[in-house]
């Protein structure tokens, strides 16, 4: 019986051998879930923080300040620029239908210049700092944002 147990034990070990591709996919999914969780927890902690031009603290933050904080704190990937147009300049343009969580969304609020930025979440939702309501989530399908949407962007590697 002892020999049979050893065989069974060895067979169990063989059956338990990791499939490297499957393990990698599961590891990637766990990392994505963790990142998503980190992103949403971080956003939640900033919801309602008032708008302050040039701000980057919970006492007051502007749109690009929020985006920079998220990239630094959640993605551990600081941005070089501090203004919406600087962030646009350092990103790769993305079509609206190709937006993924974490991509930038750029707007022209006051004319031809890119003067507003947010971070795409999913299902058309994005987080940004509103001058009247502070940090909030809006949707690209809302008439106000549809009219002012310029382009999506992804952080260049």
C-alpha positions in Angstrom: 0.0 0.0 0.0 2.9 2.4 0.8 4.2 2.0 -2.8 0.7 2.7 -4.2 0.4 5.8 -2.1 3.8 7.0 -3.5 2.6 6.4 -7.0 -0.6 8.2 -6.3 1.3 11.0 -4.7 3.6 11.4 -7.7 0.6 11.3 -10.0 -1.1 14.0 -8.0 2.1 16.1 -8.2 2.1 15.6 -12.0 -1.5 16.6 -12.3 -0.7 19.7 -10.1 2.1 20.8 -12.4 1.4 24.3 -13.4 0.5 25.1 -17.0 2.7 28.1 -17.5 0.4 29.8 -20.0 -2.7 29.3 -17.8 -0.8 30.5 -14.7 0.4 33.6 -16.5 -3.1 34.5 -17.6 -4.4 33.9 -14.0 -1.5 36.0 -12.7 -2.3 38.8 -15.2 -6.0 38.7 -14.2 -5.1 38.9 -10.5 -2.8 41.9 -11.2 -5.5 43.6 -13.4 -8.1 43.1 -10.7 -5.7 44.4 -8.0 -4.9 47.4 -10.2 -8.6 48.1 -10.9 -9.3 47.8 -7.2 -6.5 50.2 -6.4 -7.7 52.6 -9.1 -11.3 52.7 -7.9 -10.3 52.9 -4.2 -8.0 55.8 -5.0 -10.8 57.6 -7.0 -13.3 57.0 -4.2 -10.9 58.7 -1.7 -10.8 61.8 -3.9 -14.5 62.0 -4.8 -15.9 65.5 -4.0 -12.5 67.1 -3.5 -13.1 70.7 -4.6 -11.6 72.2 -7.8 -8.6 74.5 -7.3 -6.7 75.7 -10.3 -3.1 74.4 -10.1 -4.0 72.3 -7.1 -2.8 68.7 -6.5 -3.9 68.0 -2.9 -7.1 66.9 -1.2 -7.6 70.6 -0.2 -8.2 71.3 -3.9 -7.1 69.8 -7.3 -7.5 70.6 -10.9 -8.1 68.2 -13.7 -4.5 67.6 -14.7 -3.4 67.5 -11.0 -5.8 64.6 -10.4 -4.6 62.8 -13.5 -1.0 63.2 -12.5 -1.7 62.0 -8.9 -3.5 58.9 -10.2 -0.7 58.0 -12.6 1.9 58.5 -9.9 0.1 56.8 -7.0 -1.9 54.0 -8.8 0.1 53.2 -11.9 3.5 54.2 -10.4 4.2 56.0 -13.7 4.6 59.7 -13.2 3.7 62.1 -16.0 6.2 64.7 -17.3 3.7 67.4 -18.0 1.4 69.1 -15.6 -1.2 70.8 -17.9 -3.8 68.9 -20.0 -2.1 69.9 -23.3 1.3 68.7 -21.9 -0.2 65.3 -21.0 -1.7 65.1 -24.5 1.7 65.8 -26.0 3.2 62.9 -24.2 0.4 60.4 -25.0 -0.4 58.3 -28.0 -3.7 59.2 -29.6 -6.5 56.6 -29.2 -9.8 56.5 -31.0 -12.9 56.8 -28.8 -14.0 53.3 -29.5 -10.6 51.9 -28.5 -10.5 53.6 -25.1 -9.5 51.3 -22.2 -9.5 51.8 -18.5 -6.6 54.2 -17.5 -6.5 56.0 -20.9 -6.7 59.8 -21.0 -9.7 61.6 -22.3 -9.0 65.1 -23.6 -11.5 68.0 -24.1 -11.6 71.5 -25.5 -13.8 73.4 -23.1 -12.9 77.0 -23.9 -12.1 77.1 -27.6 -9.4 75.3 -29.6 -6.9 74.6 -26.9 -6.9 71.2 -25.0 -7.8 72.5 -21.6 -9.4 69.5 -19.8 -8.3 65.9 -19.1 -9.8 62.9 -17.3 -9.1 59.2 -17.0 -11.3 56.8 -18.8 -12.9 54.1 -16.6 -15.3 51.9 -18.5 -18.7 52.1 -20.3 -18.1 55.7 -21.3 -17.4 56.8 -17.7 -14.4 58.9 -16.8 -13.1 60.5 -13.6 -12.1 64.2 -13.7 -12.2 67.4 -11.7 -15.2 69.6 -12.5 -14.7 73.3 -11.8 -18.1 73.4 -10.1 -18.5 69.9 -8.5 -14.9 68.9 -7.8 -13.7 65.3 -8.4 -16.5 63.3 -10.0 -17.3 60.7 -12.6 -19.1 61.7 -15.8 -20.0 59.9 -19.0 -18.8 60.7 -22.5 -22.4 60.3 -23.8 -23.6 63.3 -21.9 -24.3 66.2 -24.3 -21.9 68.6 -22.6 -19.0 66.1 -23.0 -19.9 64.9 -26.4 -19.7 68.5 -27.7 -16.3 69.1 -26.1 -14.6 65.7 -26.5 -11.4 66.0 -28.5 -9.5 62.7 -28.4 -8.4 59.8 -26.2 -4.8 59.1 -25.4 -2.6 56.4 -23.9 0.5 57.0 -21.9 3.5 56.4 -24.3 5.8 53.6 -23.1 
